[in-house]
Amino acid sequence: VLPRRSVLARSYSPDAGKVIDGLEQIVVANVDRLLVVASWREPYIWPALIDRYLIAAQRNQIEAVICIHKVDLVEDPVEFNETVQPYQALGYQLVLSSTVSGDGIDSLRMLLQDTTTVLAGLSGVGKSSILSAIQPDLNLKTGSVSEHGLFTGQGRHTTTQASLWKLANGGMVIDTPGIRSFGIAGIAPNELSNWYPEMNALAGKCRFGDCTHTSEPDCAVKAAVKNGSVSGLRYKNYSQILEELSA
């Protein structure tokens, strides 16, 4: 068994909604890159999940790239740009793709060359479809988005276990099962802002040293959100994750 040089992990939850503190579920180890795949529609993009993956990658020194898939379904370019711009501003590489129009497939094929990459995201975002477009002879199963049931608008689990595939361009890719949640493991609530670079840059500028950037007065982060120098979307994601960690 090779030593782990990188690990992507989430909080261990034996059943829906129940997390066991301190325990992690290893998703994959020894990868070079995490490709976070989010679809614009079908299912709708979930920025807070993107943030969770980015934090997990940062904590384990894994390069993260964001792929916004199904861009052929974009109806409002202004809404789209408002959603993706905060990630571009932070310097994350962003790939816009569609297996319908073919956009971004060549870029993704080059991205996966000569590296080991794990694909992760919600059920139904199109991870397997992307890989099939990049290399059709992989013969991967793909499915449609569910129209009924509790998780309406999210995909069916066409990928049921992590699979390692060797690509013709020399790269290796791990296709992981689609998820419906990704709990952050091993972070205390007061450490969360450290993993938001735009908030961490304001460390020490709040009135209180233990500021959670939520209800405290004279908070530098809240002031930055108000003046637009910190994304309101990212702050909303931060607040949601903080509430979960504090529960």
C-alpha positions as CSV (number, residue, x, y, z in Angstrom):
1,V,0.0,0.0,0.0
2,L,1.5,3.3,-1.1
3,P,1.7,6.2,1.4
4,R,-0.9,8.9,0.9
5,R,0.5,12.1,-0.6
6,S,-3.0,13.6,-1.0
7,V,-6.5,12.7,0.2
8,L,-9.9,13.9,-0.6
9,A,-12.2,13.2,2.3
10,R,-15.6,14.1,3.7
11,S,-17.4,13.7,7.1
12,Y,-18.4,10.2,7.7
13,S,-22.2,9.8,7.6
14,P,-23.6,6.2,7.9
15,D,-27.1,7.5,7.0
16,A,-28.6,10.6,5.7
17,G,-28.3,13.6,8.0
18,K,-26.2,11.9,10.6
19,V,-22.5,12.7,10.9
20,I,-20.1,11.1,13.3
21,D,-17.7,13.7,14.6
22,G,-14.1,13.1,14.0
23,L,-14.5,10.4,11.5
24,E,-13.7,10.9,7.8
25,Q,-14.8,9.0,4.7
26,I,-11.9,8.8,2.2
27,V,-13.2,9.5,-1.3
28,V,-9.9,9.1,-3.1
29,A,-6.1,9.3,-2.4
30,N,-3.0,10.1,-4.3
31,V,-4.5,12.4,-7.0
32,D,-2.9,15.4,-8.6
33,R,-6.1,17.4,-9.3
34,L,-9.7,17.6,-8.3
35,L,-12.2,18.5,-11.1
36,V,-15.3,19.9,-9.4
37,V,-18.1,19.3,-11.9
38,A,-21.3,21.4,-11.4
39,S,-24.1,21.7,-13.9
40,W,-25.8,25.0,-14.6
41,R,-29.2,23.4,-14.8
42,E,-30.5,19.8,-14.4
43,P,-29.6,19.8,-11.6
44,Y,-29.2,23.4,-10.6
45,I,-25.8,24.7,-9.7
46,W,-25.0,24.5,-6.0
47,P,-22.2,27.0,-5.2
48,A,-22.0,25.9,-1.5
49,L,-21.0,22.4,-2.6
50,I,-18.4,23.9,-4.9
51,D,-17.0,25.7,-1.9
52,R,-16.9,22.5,0.2
53,Y,-14.9,20.8,-2.5
54,L,-12.5,23.7,-2.8
55,I,-11.9,23.7,1.0
56,A,-11.3,20.0,1.0
57,A,-8.8,20.4,-1.9
58,Q,-7.0,23.3,-0.2
59,R,-6.6,21.4,3.1
60,N,-4.9,18.5,1.2
61,Q,-2.8,20.4,-1.3
62,I,-4.8,19.2,-4.3
63,E,-5.1,21.5,-7.3
64,A,-8.8,22.3,-7.9
65,V,-10.4,23.2,-11.2
66,I,-14.0,24.1,-11.6
67,C,-16.1,22.8,-14.5
68,I,-19.5,24.3,-15.1
69,H,-21.3,21.8,-17.3
70,K,-24.4,22.0,-19.4
71,V,-23.7,25.6,-20.4
72,D,-26.0,25.1,-23.3
73,L,-28.8,25.6,-20.8
74,V,-27.7,29.1,-19.7
75,E,-30.6,31.5,-20.4
76,D,-29.5,34.6,-18.5
77,P,-25.8,35.4,-19.1
78,V,-25.9,38.1,-16.4
79,E,-27.0,35.6,-13.8
80,F,-24.4,33.1,-15.0
81,N,-21.5,35.7,-14.8
82,E,-22.6,36.8,-11.3
83,T,-22.3,33.2,-10.2
84,V,-19.0,32.2,-11.7
85,Q,-17.2,35.6,-11.4
86,P,-16.2,35.2,-7.7
87,Y,-14.3,32.0,-8.5
88,Q,-12.6,33.6,-11.4
89,A,-11.6,36.5,-9.3
90,L,-10.0,34.2,-6.8
91,G,-7.9,32.7,-9.6
92,Y,-9.5,29.3,-9.9
93,Q,-9.3,27.8,-13.4
94,L,-12.8,27.6,-14.8
95,V,-13.9,25.4,-17.7
96,L,-17.3,25.9,-19.3
97,S,-18.5,22.7,-21.0
98,S,-21.4,21.1,-22.8
99,T,-21.7,17.7,-24.4
100,V,-24.5,19.0,-26.5
101,S,-22.6,21.9,-28.1
102,G,-19.1,20.4,-27.6
103,D,-17.9,23.5,-25.7
104,G,-15.0,22.9,-23.4
105,I,-14.5,19.2,-24.3
106,D,-11.1,19.8,-25.9
107,S,-10.0,21.9,-23.0
108,L,-11.0,19.2,-20.6
109,R,-9.2,16.5,-22.7
110,M,-6.0,18.6,-22.4
111,L,-6.5,19.2,-18.7
112,L,-6.7,15.5,-18.0
113,Q,-3.5,14.7,-20.0
114,D,-0.6,13.1,-18.1
115,T,-2.2,13.7,-14.6
116,T,-4.3,11.8,-12.2
117,T,-7.6,13.6,-11.7
118,V,-10.7,12.9,-9.7
119,L,-14.1,14.0,-10.9
120,A,-16.6,15.0,-8.2
121,G,-20.0,16.6,-8.0
122,L,-23.7,16.1,-7.5
123,S,-25.6,13.2,-9.0
124,G,-26.6,14.0,-12.6
125,V,-24.2,16.8,-13.4
126,G,-22.7,14.8,-16.3
127,K,-19.3,13.5,-15.1
128,S,-19.7,10.2,-17.0
129,S,-21.0,12.1,-20.1
130,I,-18.0,14.3,-20.1
131,L,-15.6,11.4,-19.9
132,S,-17.6,9.6,-22.7
133,A,-17.2,12.8,-24.9
134,I,-13.5,13.0,-24.2
135,Q,-13.0,9.3,-24.9
136,P,-16.0,7.4,-26.3
137,D,-14.5,4.0,-26.1
138,L,-14.8,4.1,-22.3
139,N,-18.4,2.9,-22.7
140,L,-19.6,4.6,-19.5
141,K,-23.2,4.5,-18.3
142,T,-25.0,7.8,-18.4
143,G,-28.5,8.6,-17.1
144,S,-31.2,11.3,-17.1
145,V,-32.1,13.7,-14.3
146,S,-34.9,12.5,-12.0
147,E,-38.2,14.2,-12.5
148,H,-39.9,12.7,-9.4
149,G,-39.2,12.0,-5.8
150,L,-37.5,13.6,-2.9
151,F,-34.4,14.8,-4.8
152,T,-36.3,16.1,-7.9
153,G,-34.0,17.8,-10.3
154,Q,-31.0,15.8,-9.1
155,G,-29.5,12.9,-11.0
156,R,-29.8,9.2,-10.6
157,H,-26.7,7.4,-9.4
158,T,-25.5,6.0,-12.8
159,T,-22.0,5.7,-11.3
160,T,-22.3,3.6,-8.2
161,Q,-18.7,3.2,-7.2
162,A,-15.4,5.0,-7.9
163,S,-13.7,3.8,-11.1
164,L,-10.2,4.4,-12.3
165,W,-9.8,4.9,-16.1
166,K,-6.6,5.2,-18.1
167,L,-7.0,7.7,-20.9
168,A,-5.4,7.5,-24.3
169,N,-3.6,10.9,-23.7
170,G,-1.6,9.4,-20.8
171,G,-3.8,10.7,-18.0
172,M,-5.8,8.7,-15.4
173,V,-9.2,9.8,-14.2
174,I,-11.2,8.6,-11.2
175,D,-15.0,8.9,-11.8
176,T,-16.7,9.1,-8.4
177,P,-20.4,8.4,-7.6
178,G,-22.6,11.5,-7.6
179,I,-23.4,12.8,-4.1
180,R,-26.2,14.7,-2.4
181,S,-24.1,16.1,0.4
182,F,-20.4,16.7,1.2
183,G,-19.7,17.3,4.9
184,I,-16.4,19.0,5.7
185,A,-14.4,17.0,8.1
186,G,-11.8,18.1,10.6
187,I,-12.5,21.9,10.7
188,A,-13.6,23.7,13.8
189,P,-16.2,26.5,13.2
190,N,-13.7,29.2,14.1
191,E,-11.2,27.9,11.5
192,L,-13.6,28.0,8.5
193,S,-12.8,31.5,7.4
194,N,-9.1,30.5,7.1
195,W,-10.2,28.5,4.1
196,Y,-11.9,31.4,2.4
197,P,-8.8,33.3,1.0
198,E,-10.7,36.6,0.6
199,M,-11.9,36.4,4.2
200,N,-8.6,35.2,5.6
201,A,-6.9,38.3,4.0
202,L,-9.0,40.4,6.4
203,A,-7.9,38.5,9.5
204,G,-7.1,40.8,12.4
205,K,-9.2,43.7,11.0
206,C,-12.3,42.8,12.9
207,R,-13.0,44.3,16.4
208,F,-13.0,40.9,18.0
209,G,-10.2,38.4,17.5
210,D,-12.6,35.5,17.6
211,C,-15.1,37.1,15.2
212,T,-17.3,34.6,13.3
213,H,-18.2,37.3,10.7
214,T,-21.9,36.8,11.4
215,S,-23.5,38.9,14.2
216,E,-20.5,40.8,15.6
217,P,-20.2,44.5,15.3
218,D,-17.3,46.2,13.4
219,C,-16.7,43.0,11.3
220,A,-14.2,43.6,8.4
221,V,-15.7,40.7,6.4
222,K,-19.2,42.0,6.6
223,A,-18.0,45.4,5.7
224,A,-16.2,43.9,2.7
225,V,-19.4,42.1,1.6
226,K,-21.3,45.3,1.9
227,N,-18.9,47.2,-0.3
228,G,-18.6,44.4,-2.8
229,S,-14.9,43.4,-2.2
230,V,-16.0,40.0,-0.8
231,S,-18.6,38.1,-2.9
232,G,-22.1,38.0,-1.3
233,L,-22.5,34.5,-2.8
234,R,-19.4,33.2,-1.2
235,Y,-20.4,34.8,2.1
236,K,-23.8,33.1,1.9
237,N,-22.0,29.8,1.3
238,Y,-19.7,30.5,4.3
239,S,-22.6,31.2,6.6
240,Q,-24.4,28.0,5.6
241,I,-21.3,25.9,6.2
242,L,-20.6,27.6,9.5
243,E,-24.1,26.9,10.7
244,E,-23.6,23.3,9.9
245,L,-20.2,23.1,11.7
246,S,-21.7,24.8,14.7
247,A,-24.7,22.5,15.0
